[in-house]
Amino acid sequence: MFGGLFLMLSYFGCDQSQVQRILTNASQDESRKALLLSAFAKVPMQAVVLFIGVLLYLFYVLNPAPLLFNKEDVAAISERPAIAAQMQDIEDRYSDALSRRKTRAIEIAEKGVAGSDASVLEGYRTAVREAKTLRAEARRTLYLAAPGNAGLSKESQARLKTPGDTNFIFPQFILSEVPVVFLGLMMAAIFAAMMSSADSALNSLTSSSIVDIYKRWLRPNASEAQSLLASRLTTLFWGLSATGAALMFQGSGSVIEVVNRVGSFFYGSLLGVFALGLLVPRAGPVSGFLGLLGGMTAVLVTWQTLSIEFLWFNVIGCMGVLLVGGLASIFERPS
């Protein structure tokens, strides 16, 4: 809650994609209403997204759940006959764990958690752990049998991080369980949401690059036509960069968690720069720049040395900027 507060303060108060929405309103009051609407609408929207995950979990508790949700992984098994017997053994044990999990879940639902025996609850937990372990074992077995990993030493294999398939669960569900008519509507909604999110991010990156770098440092006297061409090329560059980053983080876990984990490396320091300007009147550009470096360094050192939840990076980055920037402002001459 505390780390997330700093993350949301930075996102809704300092992020360029939010700022550009505020600046496009006709008046200050409309900008405030837009910001508040965006902030409060996120709460029920996030609740619905998370509740869908709960319903998906319940669905696959009461119905057969695939061992591998990624269709490419399933197809790869037939291409690697050497592991077919091993994968079949995992599949059999997985089916047994799912059967026990379903039986215990129904017993708990009939009697309630308070009325269920301790052995029933423990049996359910054991089946859940076994199913999770077997899914991870199946992915790792398939991953280690890939042509590029088959010849690795045991030490290298132990260090390999097996890609997850969490992000394939919902697509697998809608493709196999949802009627075609509703599937088309859902796909249209997904593409619409994707485009509305991508265009604001790309526009923010492009406008910042053109205004703060291209027109300020590279070509201060650029004409409108030159700026337009540069903005189009910059949009293409950031689009390719974002696509490359998405491919790089593929298999890293839940998309929403990965987005917040990566954002937590930067958002705290961004919030700290804004807070420094508000709280320390003496702070100028040099103090802000040094504070930003201090905040980012604090986050990097913490990430390398301590094992803490990533949301705390937002607090550490903000405090690092205020500390370093505040000290630097003592020696900075007022402009």
Secondary structure, 3 states (H helix, E strand, C coil): CHHHHHHHHHHHHHCHHHHHHHHCCCCHHHHHHHHHHHHHHHHHHHHHHHHHHHHHHHHHHHCCCCCCCCHHHHHHHHHCHHHHHHHHHHHHHHHHHHHHHHHHHHHHHHHHHHHCCHHHHHHHHHHHHHHHHHHHHHHHHHHHCCCCCCCCCHHHHHHCCCCCCHHHHHHHHHHHHCCHHHHHHHHHHHHHHHHHHHHHHHHHHHHHHHHHHHHHHHCCCCCHHHHHHHHHHHHHHHHHHHHHHHHHCCCCCCHHHHHHHHHHHHHHHHHHHHHHHHHCCCCCHHHHHHHHHHHHHHHHHHHHHCCCCCCHHHHHHHHHHHHHHHHHHHHCCCC
